[in-house]
Amino acid sequence: MKALMGEDGKRRLSVCLAAAAVLAMTACGAKAGEGNLIVQEESGGKVVNFFGPMEKSNPDADNVSRTAFDMTVSMAEEQLGLTVEYRTYTAENYQEKTYDDVTLDRVRNNMDDLYLLNPDTIQILGEEGKLMDLSGLENAENLREVVKTANTVDGKLVAAPQEVVVYGLFVNKDMFDEYGLQLPETPEDLMECCKTFKENGVETPIGANRWWLENLVFAQAYADLYNGENTEEEIDALNRGERKYSDYMRPGFEYLQELIDKGYIDAKTAYTYEAIEGEGPDFLAQKTPIVMAYWGAANTPTAYGEPDFELQVIGFPSSRGQMPVVSMTGFGVGTDAEHLEDTMNVLNIILSDEALQLYTETNKVISPSENVEVDCIPALKPLNDKVEDNVYVLGSNANMKVEQWGNTCLIVRDLLNGATVDECMAEFDRLQEEALGR
């Protein structure tokens, strides 16, 4: 097996999710040495210290140029009569400490009050008891079940996001229509579509990069787990070691290997491609009919927001039909936060339906509140309808002892680099044994 879970991969583990976050948690594998951490001076009066990847925008700027997050923070500042000071991680390269490394250190050492965290750090810090239980916040009651499930550790809601990041298949509907193809519902459907495209001269039916192919695996691995009747029982069995993650993952990895073997995915190219930058040009040029990306890419002109064809975004094919894959970053509060009460009040306002409505309308994303709906573009309606019907698979779940998003991303990359399915399953088994202390 080739370089499973190497240091390079560990340093970049959360980039594949962070690339999707509208809050621009860029470069989770970037340098965090002296000179990269920008600490804004605290003003007089009550203060809450926030650590994240972004700086605060100019308060005198027009609202249209301010970030949605800044606008919700301003709402909290005005209502509570305090100041949220931004302590910023500035990415420069990918050589030393990752954003995750830095957030772990800062939370463990009680250096800030409020943090923006990736799924793997939410899980780690939640298990260590370093994050406050947010379930007592008034506005936490409005959160969707998918949000609560993904961010609950040992029965405590330890983080909450401002948006639900949803991944799907981006398809060129015009190319499907040209060959009389229906949009795929099942893995078999997708395989047949790829066969038709290949027979008609499409060199690579599925454009892929080294970060997001795990979504194809997740959709098949956990379609029944998250949409059946025994979700909690199955996760408990996994956490006790009575069931194996590898048994869930094997069908998805075997399917991915088959797509590679038949030439429907170019593994060597995908292994070198960065998200959107690699496969995007061919998709936009209508050389390949299928790619995978996150919700926001359909709204972004620099991604897939202005194609010269009819774009449709659907869930990944599964035994239960088209299946969105959901993952998310989240805000957490340190258990020993210096300004604990004020911080909890700030987060409560940020999670209010009023603030989330503002955030959702500005960024056109799916809200974590079940009371706030997004006015999405037609291309995203198939994906949005599934989420609204509570049909989804979680790509990150802090209640699972084995971290899902980053580990699966890295193991898929090993498959692309020549590892066998059996070797990949052995890595899942190793991770499970390690997580259970065996």
Helices and strands as residue ranges (DSSP letters): H 7-11, H 15-18, E 37-39, E 47-52, G 63-65, H 68-80, E 83-89, H 99-108, E 114-117, H 119-127, G 138-142, H 145-150, E 152-153, E 156-157, E 165-172, H 173-178, H 187-199, H 214-227, H 231-240, H 245-261, H 267-272, H 280-284, E 290-294, G 295-298, E 311-314, E 325-327, E 330-333, H 340-350, H 353-363, G 378-380, H 381-388, E 393-394, H 405-416, H 421-435
